[in-house]
Amino acid sequence: MGKPDAREIPDSTVEEMVRSVEPDREVRTVTPAERGFCTVYRIGVSGTGDETTRERYLKASPDGQAWSIPMESRIQTVLESRSSIPVPEVIGAVDDHEALPTPFYLMRALPGEELAYERVCRLEDDTLGRLARETGEYLGELHSIPIPAVDRFGNVRHDGPELAGGRPDGDPTTLAVGNPRETWPAFLREYTEQELERHTDSRFSALTPELNRWIESGIEALDGPFEPVLGRNDHGLHNLLVDPETGEITAMLDWGYTLAVPAAFDVEFAVYLYSGAFLAGLPDVPDRRPLVREAMLSGYRTTAPDRAEAVSTPEPLYEAIAMVRIMNDFDHLDFPDGAEATVMDRIRTDARALLDGELD
């Protein structure tokens, strides 16, 4: 199913949506926010007789379909109550309503700056190292949260009572795995088939047949056992708020693509995407996979020491799948004029080296 364009919601309706969650708040400002395909508004509110404006974010379905929005509101409250992962506090969620555009949820704003996906390649080594180390710490926490229903592999879903404006209670039993697969190779095969189908329409489609064969061989060679954990999956600088000077992560946003996967898959994805290796074809942009891997594992060991060994060995198969994701989304990246061809050549070279077994 293709992703829809975010629908525009009239300010008066946005005000009603906010009041359904915070009836005592007065809406002062409503500003559309550019965040993916969901409908997101930045909202200034104040209390009765209080001139202080507080910032909220409203996240709503782009078309009336669920798009994991109910799950996302629940998982954020689970993370808030059971970890130190910085996620926006969910004030309330509305899963269904006879008049308002649902589902949606309202959350408090957190400090920090949004940075473009591509900015990762321009962070200083110390800043990137801190970001990677903190990411490792938070992934270690995420992978260690016990979720009773996450006992197989697949997309994490909401499985609990509907809300009509109340705050999710942070109960991990409200999370489940939709259409679960008993084995990791079975789910990974389905996952990669979808990504490779997209790849046939990408600018890198000449590589699709060989990638298909190579990845299938890699899946067949996987050697378990595999334990499912909550995996963030949707890594990237664009899904963080950070202090751009220090690299401190002030918020981890957008949890709608959370999967039940082995921890190593999640870590390998994060290493590749946060290293900016796919942008190494740009002038003066180094391949910093070693720096990011070392820093991320350092952080991971502090919060999940018992899992650290399982994520410490690089898995070329998982890196290849992360690389496919970048190729599929290449047209959404922003490059300096005239740099696209150089970046594409570098990604092809990296992919070829991986296929030929030349990368460590």
C-alpha positions as MATLAB code, in Angstrom:
seq = 'MGKPDAREIPDSTVEEMVRSVEPDREVRTVTPAERGFCTVYRIGVSGTGDETTRERYLKASPDGQAWSIPMESRIQTVLESRSSIPVPEVIGAVDDHEALPTPFYLMRALPGEELAYERVCRLEDDTLGRLARETGEYLGELHSIPIPAVDRFGNVRHDGPELAGGRPDGDPTTLAVGNPRETWPAFLREYTEQELERHTDSRFSALTPELNRWIESGIEALDGPFEPVLGRNDHGLHNLLVDPETGEITAMLDWGYTLAVPAAFDVEFAVYLYSGAFLAGLPDVPDRRPLVREAMLSGYRTTAPDRAEAVSTPEPLYEAIAMVRIMNDFDHLDFPDGAEATVMDRIRTDARALLDGELD';
ca = [
       0.000    0.000    0.000;
       1.457    3.345   -1.024;
       1.839    6.141    1.468;
      -0.732    8.940    1.151;
      -0.063   12.652    1.239;
      -0.738   14.186    4.634;
      -4.219   15.664    4.784;
      -4.742   19.254    5.841;
      -6.938   19.731    8.887;
      -8.699   23.082    9.453;
      -7.497   25.054   12.462;
     -10.952   24.907   14.035;
     -10.905   21.108   13.845;
      -7.386   20.976   15.278;
      -8.643   23.059   18.211;
     -11.449   20.551   18.794;
      -8.960   17.692   18.660;
      -6.778   19.366   21.287;
      -9.778   20.084   23.531;
     -10.849   16.428   23.345;
      -7.586   15.641   25.155;
      -6.996   18.844   27.168;
     -10.407   20.476   27.631;
      -9.050   23.267   29.843;
      -6.453   24.457   27.348;
      -6.897   27.364   24.937;
      -5.273   26.941   21.529;
      -3.195   30.012   20.631;
      -1.308   28.897   17.523;
      -1.575   26.079   14.986;
       1.372   25.495   12.639;
       1.783   22.588   10.208;
       5.000   20.641   10.817;
       6.838   18.809    8.040;
       7.286   15.327    9.493;
       6.974   12.378    7.125;
       3.641   11.432    5.630;
       1.507   11.749    8.789;
      -0.370   14.941    9.574;
       1.549   16.788   12.299;
       0.825   20.187   13.843;
       2.854   22.267   16.277;
       0.395   23.887   18.671;
       0.732   26.623   21.256;
      -1.687   26.284   24.177;
      -2.346   28.136   27.408;
      -4.470   27.477   30.462;
      -7.508   29.445   31.562;
      -6.290   32.787   32.877;
      -2.673   31.816   32.117;
      -0.816   33.774   29.449;
       2.110   31.324   29.338;
       2.154   29.460   26.033;
       3.175   25.821   26.105;
       4.073   23.827   23.030;
       2.326   20.648   21.965;
       2.488   18.382   18.929;
      -0.553   16.705   17.423;
       0.081   13.650   15.259;
      -2.806   12.346   13.162;
      -3.468    9.842   10.437;
      -3.017   11.249    6.936;
      -6.143    9.518    5.612;
      -8.214    7.945    8.378;
      -6.309    4.650    8.344;
      -4.465    3.599   11.489;
      -0.866    3.774   10.137;
       0.369    2.474   13.534;
      -0.604    5.723   15.259;
      -2.440    3.981   18.142;
       0.590    1.704   18.627;
       2.964    4.649   18.534;
       1.122    6.451   21.327;
       1.249    3.303   23.474;
       4.881    2.480   22.858;
       5.946    6.015   23.770;
       4.247    5.701   27.144;
       5.868    2.283   27.676;
       9.286    3.767   26.897;
       8.647    6.786   29.111;
       7.699    4.629   32.094;
      10.260    1.831   31.663;
      13.381    3.468   30.255;
      15.405    6.659   30.098;
      14.889    6.910   26.324;
      13.861   10.529   25.683;
      10.445   10.359   24.024;
       7.730   13.020   24.013;
       5.192   12.516   26.774;
       1.834   11.474   25.365;
      -0.913   13.554   26.970;
      -3.796   11.692   25.403;
      -4.908    9.660   22.398;
      -8.140    9.347   20.440;
      -8.425    6.134   18.459;
     -11.891    6.708   17.022;
     -14.385    9.582   16.983;
     -17.648   10.150   15.143;
     -16.706   13.663   14.020;
     -12.954   14.225   14.417;
     -10.265   12.873   12.046;
      -8.820    9.873   13.850;
      -6.669    8.272   15.032;
      -4.494   10.970   16.622;
      -2.575   11.727   19.778;
      -1.297   14.837   21.543;
       2.181   15.080   23.084;
       4.340   17.589   24.900;
       7.183   19.159   22.953;
      10.775   18.438   23.899;
      13.774   20.750   23.392;
      16.333   20.233   20.664;
      16.850   20.898   17.009;
      15.659   18.945   14.013;
      18.507   18.167   11.639;
      18.258   16.949    8.075;
      18.982   13.277    7.385;
      22.097   14.238    5.406;
      23.531   16.470    8.146;
      24.980   13.371    9.835;
      27.943   13.439    7.456;
      28.859   16.984    8.584;
      28.870   16.390   12.344;
      32.271   16.618   13.978;
      33.787   13.307   15.094;
      33.262   14.091   18.786;
      29.658   15.124   18.190;
      28.901   12.064   16.074;
      30.625    9.826   18.617;
      28.437   11.158   21.422;
      25.304   10.716   19.329;
      26.291    7.138   18.481;
      27.183    6.317   22.085;
      23.845    7.637   23.371;
      22.034    5.765   20.595;
      23.768    2.588   21.745;
      22.711    3.217   25.346;
      19.095    3.760   24.343;
      19.013    0.741   22.016;
      20.376   -1.381   24.851;
      17.498   -0.196   27.038;
      14.953   -0.708   24.278;
      16.114   -4.251   23.583;
      15.947   -5.093   27.295;
      12.327   -4.048   27.926;
      10.301   -7.208   28.603;
       7.213   -7.287   26.385;
       5.268  -10.523   26.968;
       3.696  -10.651   23.501;
       6.954   -9.975   21.655;
       7.848  -13.643   21.419;
       7.890  -13.917   17.625;
       9.036  -11.727   14.730;
       7.053   -9.069   12.884;
       5.547   -5.598   13.074;
       4.675   -4.387   16.552;
       1.005   -3.496   16.946;
      -1.383   -2.101   19.538;
      -3.567   -4.725   21.198;
      -5.525   -3.085   23.979;
      -8.576   -0.985   24.838;
      -9.381    2.030   22.668;
      -8.885    5.515   24.040;
     -11.163    8.515   23.650;
      -8.805   11.221   24.896;
      -7.150    9.575   27.866;
      -3.471    8.914   28.344;
      -2.146    5.422   27.582;
      -1.188    3.686   30.824;
       2.231    2.431   29.712;
       1.230   -1.208   30.120;
       3.542   -3.328   27.936;
       0.822   -5.949   27.524;
      -0.957   -3.545   25.151;
       1.810   -4.236   22.595;
       1.735   -7.324   20.394;
       3.191   -8.605   17.138;
       0.875   -8.401   14.160;
       0.897  -11.341   11.724;
       3.863  -12.859   13.576;
       6.412  -15.249   12.101;
       7.795  -18.091   14.180;
      11.329  -17.810   12.782;
      13.556  -14.850   12.052;
      14.556  -16.060    8.554;
      10.863  -16.357    7.597;
      10.112  -12.759    8.598;
      13.374  -11.398    7.202;
      12.633  -13.042    3.853;
       9.232  -11.311    3.679;
      10.756   -8.015    4.792;
      13.514   -8.079    2.179;
      11.168   -9.210   -0.592;
       9.195   -5.990   -0.071;
      12.358   -3.865   -0.037;
      13.742   -5.550   -3.165;
      10.426   -5.093   -4.959;
      10.811   -1.364   -4.308;
      14.447   -1.636   -5.391;
      13.404   -2.678   -8.922;
      11.971    0.840   -9.342;
      15.024    2.611   -7.906;
      17.970    4.142   -9.729;
      20.008    1.143   -8.610;
      17.764   -1.470  -10.216;
      20.660   -2.954  -12.237;
      21.861   -4.409   -8.921;
      18.494   -5.893   -7.919;
      18.902   -9.440   -9.344;
      22.322   -9.930   -7.779;
      21.267   -8.403   -4.478;
      18.262  -10.704   -4.467;
      20.404  -13.803   -4.900;
      23.061  -12.634   -2.428;
      20.543  -11.721    0.284;
      18.636  -14.989   -0.150;
      21.884  -16.916    0.272;
      22.659  -14.841    3.360;
      19.270  -15.594    4.901;
      19.728  -19.314    4.271;
      23.118  -19.158    5.994;
      21.861  -17.397    9.148;
      22.632  -19.363   12.252;
      20.472  -18.794   15.355;
      19.066  -18.989   17.869;
      17.353  -15.615   17.468;
      15.529  -13.739   20.217;
      12.955  -11.087   19.253;
      13.240   -7.686   20.936;
      11.689   -4.307   20.269;
      13.632   -2.813   17.358;
      13.472    0.874   16.433;
      14.210    0.152   12.756;
      13.442    3.702   11.551;
      16.885    5.108   12.310;
      18.139    8.410   10.985;
      19.091   11.875   12.143;
      15.726   13.163   10.906;
      13.963   11.147   13.625;
      15.895   12.757   16.460;
      16.015   16.079   18.215;
      19.593   16.907   19.152;
      21.805   19.569   20.585;
      23.750   20.333   17.385;
      26.803   21.515   19.305;
      27.254   18.526   21.602;
      25.423   15.742   19.773;
      23.279   15.061   22.853;
      20.014   13.384   21.865;
      17.108   15.283   23.418;
      14.295   13.271   21.787;
      13.788   10.102   19.773;
      10.763   10.585   17.537;
       8.596    8.477   15.240;
       8.097    4.950   16.575;
       5.524    3.826   14.022;
       7.890    1.322   12.350;
       8.838   -0.582   15.485;
       9.549   -4.251   14.750;
      10.180   -7.413   16.748;
      13.633   -8.383   15.460;
      16.958   -9.722   16.764;
      18.963   -6.988   18.506;
      21.844   -7.330   16.023;
      19.588   -6.376   13.104;
      18.562   -3.140   14.816;
      22.129   -2.239   15.785;
      23.542   -2.957   12.312;
      20.901   -0.745   10.694;
      21.730    2.054   13.113;
      25.484    1.797   12.534;
      25.105    2.107    8.769;
      22.573    4.952    8.794;
      24.193    7.055   11.525;
      27.665    6.625   10.029;
      26.580    8.500    6.902;
      28.559    5.959    4.864;
      26.073    6.330    2.016;
      27.144    9.977    1.681;
      30.879    9.247    1.572;
      30.939   10.092   -2.134;
      30.581   13.771   -1.252;
      33.779   15.839   -1.026;
      35.460   15.716    2.387;
      32.995   13.137    3.756;
      34.768   10.121    5.292;
      33.298    6.686    5.881;
      32.893    6.678    9.655;
      31.390    3.249   10.188;
      34.264    2.198   12.527;
      33.851    5.315   14.678;
      30.073    4.891   14.938;
      30.239    1.146   15.573;
      32.786    1.486   18.389;
      30.880    4.333   20.058;
      27.506    2.636   19.698;
      28.766   -0.641   21.137;
      30.401    1.252   23.999;
      27.033    2.754   24.911;
      25.201   -0.524   24.380;
      27.454   -2.350   26.840;
      26.493    0.082   29.612;
      22.755   -0.689   29.402;
      22.633   -4.221   27.966;
      25.902   -5.941   28.906;
      24.327   -9.399   28.619;
      23.346   -8.740   25.000;
      26.511   -6.946   23.914;
      28.285  -10.000   22.557;
      25.323  -10.861   20.311;
      25.459   -7.433   18.610;
      29.241   -6.958   18.501;
      30.045   -8.935   15.345;
      29.200   -7.080   12.113;
      26.667   -8.911    9.951;
      27.145   -8.057    6.233;
      23.626   -9.310    5.422;
      22.011   -6.719    7.687;
      24.247   -3.976    6.322;
      23.238   -4.925    2.786;
      19.563   -4.616    3.706;
      20.210   -1.188    5.239;
      22.004   -0.243    2.032;
      18.973   -1.340   -0.004;
      16.801    0.950    2.107;
      19.049    3.907    1.245;
      18.960    3.035   -2.470;
      15.167    2.854   -2.332;
      14.895    6.268   -0.686;
      17.707    7.897   -2.653;
      15.407   10.350   -4.447;
      14.355   11.792   -1.077;
      17.919   12.742   -0.139;
      19.175   16.287   -0.621;
      22.596   16.763   -2.248;
      24.660   19.747   -3.395;
      24.167   20.507   -7.071;
      26.003   18.073   -9.284;
      26.847   15.630   -6.488;
      24.162   12.986   -7.086;
      26.146   10.989   -9.646;
      29.219   10.842   -7.401;
      27.194    9.670   -4.412;
      25.432    7.043   -6.530;
      28.782    5.751   -7.772;
      30.054    5.433   -4.204;
      26.944    3.534   -3.074;
      27.254    1.193   -6.057;
      30.932    0.638   -5.226;
      30.076   -0.157   -1.606;
      27.327   -2.524   -2.674;
      29.632   -4.228   -5.148;
      32.338   -4.646   -2.498;
      29.775   -6.170   -0.152;
      28.490   -8.546   -2.829;
      32.038   -9.564   -3.677;
      32.901  -10.131   -0.028;
      35.483   -7.363    0.172;
      34.049   -5.502    3.158;
      34.944   -6.555    6.697;
];
